[in-house]
Amino acid sequence: MRELISKASKRRSWLPLDEQWWTKLGLLQTLVRRDLEARYKGSVLGNLWPLLNQLSQLLIYTYVFSIVLNVKLSLKGLPADDSTTFGLWLFAGLLPWIAFTSGLTHSASSVIGQPNLVKKVVFPLALLPLVPVLSAFIESMLGLMALIVLVSVLFQTIHLTLALLPLVWLPQLLLTAGLGYLASGLTVFLRDIPQTLGVVLNLWFYLTPVIYPADLIPEEFRGWVFWLNPPAAIAEVYRDLVLAGKVSHWGEWGVAMLVSLLVFCGGLSVYQRLRPAFADVL
């Protein structure tokens, strides 16, 4: 703890946060690093496994939808009706979805998986659900870097819109953390939540235009899908920034940002209300 306080003091000069906040941020950073190290400890490939998992899903979905089902896709500036184009488009949508689902499913068990920390009075329990959320987000960055490299090599272009990626990361992290707070808090009292979450996410996946173009959604439902389903807007903005070099979904991004912020505040509020009873139940 002294080491964390020391690190926090050194960073206070460039960001106006008090020492307590810097201590919590330092602790969160340590927990995330340990979580990433523990996930693949002893394996030969280590933290390359998340990238391999993402690439394997990319190959499977590209084969099924582009080759077997012959789904057509046309992106301005990229070869039309090409399996490579479809693969890149698909990968750009899968990256935020995988980070979202992985972070959410792991955060659901984050509190019940750390009973020793929960029973420590001085430990900031609000950090526990954030650890798997940030770990999943960091793992997705490997895939994002691979995607950017593939786009630059295959199509000889790197769009300046990549600088806007933090704008789409914000609603993604807020949504995942908010639902993570809600799921982790409820799981302490109802252990069926993680299993229920798996079913809900499977349904949610096919209701979100990640593996199929949004144009295939009937027009009367398309607006509802984008305006009420933040992952759909997030996936489309990812594709805009990395592949198209322009943003065509600013309105959807704005609504996704608002919904994600409301979900985060609501999830955190529920978590804070339930937190005093965690130690008694565990």
Residue pairs with C-beta under 8 A, 6 or more apart in sequence:
1 23
4 23
4 26
4 27
4 30
5 19
5 22
5 23
5 26
7 22
7 26
8 19
8 21
8 22
8 23
8 25
8 26
9 19
9 22
11 22
12 19
12 22
17 25
24 124
24 127
27 124
27 127
28 127
28 130
28 131
28 134
31 127
31 131
32 131
32 134
32 135
32 138
35 131
35 132
35 135
36 47
36 135
36 138
36 139
39 47
39 135
40 46
40 47
40 49
43 49
45 52
47 139
47 142
48 142
50 139
50 140
50 142
50 143
51 139
51 142
51 143
51 146
53 98
54 91
54 94
54 95
54 98
54 140
54 142
54 143
55 143
55 146
57 94
57 98
58 87
58 90
58 91
58 94
59 87
61 90
61 94
61 211
62 83
62 86
62 87
62 90
65 71
65 86
65 90
65 211
65 212
66 73
66 83
66 86
66 87
66 90
67 83
71 86
71 212
71 213
71 216
72 81
73 80
73 81
73 85
73 86
73 89
73 213
74 80
74 81
75 85
75 89
75 243
75 244
76 244
77 155
77 157
77 244
77 245
78 85
78 88
78 155
78 243
79 85
84 154
88 147
88 150
88 151
88 154
88 243
89 239
89 243
90 210
90 211
91 143
91 147
91 150
92 147
92 235
92 238
92 239
92 242
92 243
93 209
93 210
93 211
93 235
93 236
93 238
93 239
94 143
94 210
94 211
95 140
95 143
95 144
95 147
95 238
96 140
96 168
96 172
96 231
96 234
96 235
96 238
97 205
97 208
97 210
97 231
97 235
98 136
98 140
98 143
99 136
99 137
99 139
99 140
99 172
99 176
100 136
100 172
100 175
100 176
100 231
100 234
101 201
101 205
102 132
102 136
102 139
103 132
103 133
103 134
103 135
103 136
103 137
103 176
103 177
103 180
104 133
104 176
104 179
104 180
104 183
104 197
104 201
105 194
105 197
105 198
105 201
106 132
106 133
106 135
106 136
107 128
107 129
107 130
107 131
107 132
107 133
107 176
107 177
107 180
107 181
107 183
107 184
108 180
108 183
108 184
108 187
108 193
108 194
108 197
109 184
109 187
109 194
110 128
110 129
110 131
110 132
110 180
110 184
111 118
111 125
111 128
111 129
111 184
111 185
111 187
111 188
111 278
111 282
112 187
112 188
112 191
112 282
114 128
115 282
117 123
117 125
117 128
118 125
118 128
118 278
118 279
118 282
119 279
119 282
125 275
125 278
126 268
126 271
126 272
126 275
128 184
129 177
129 180
129 181
129 183
129 184
129 271
130 177
130 180
132 180
133 173
133 176
133 177
133 180
134 173
136 176
137 169
137 172
137 173
137 176
144 165
144 242
147 242
148 158
148 162
148 242
151 157
151 158
151 242
151 243
152 158
157 245
159 241
159 242
159 243
159 244
159 245
160 245
161 240
161 241
161 242
161 244
161 245
161 246
161 247
162 241
162 242
164 241
164 247
165 241
165 242
167 237
167 253
168 234
168 237
168 238
168 241
168 253
170 257
170 260
171 230
171 233
171 234
171 253
171 256
171 257
171 259
171 260
171 261
172 234
172 260
174 257
174 260
174 261
174 263
174 264
175 230
175 231
175 234
175 256
175 259
175 260
175 263
175 264
177 264
177 267
177 268
178 260
178 263
178 264
178 265
178 266
178 267
178 268
179 263
179 267
180 267
181 264
181 267
181 268
181 270
181 271
182 266
182 267
182 270
182 271
183 193
183 194
183 197
184 271
185 267
185 270
185 271
185 274
185 275
186 193
186 270
186 274
187 193
187 194
188 274
188 277
188 278
188 281
188 282
189 274
189 277
189 281
204 231
205 211
207 225
207 229
208 225
208 229
208 231
208 232
208 235
209 216
209 217
209 225
209 232
209 235
209 236
210 231
210 232
210 235
214 222
214 225
214 226
214 232
214 236
217 225
225 232
226 232
226 233
226 236
226 249
226 252
226 255
227 233
227 252
227 255
228 259
230 255
230 256
230 259
230 260
230 263
232 252
233 249
233 252
233 253
233 255
233 256
234 253
234 256
236 248
236 249
236 252
237 247
237 249
237 252
237 253
240 246
240 247
240 248
240 249
241 247
247 253
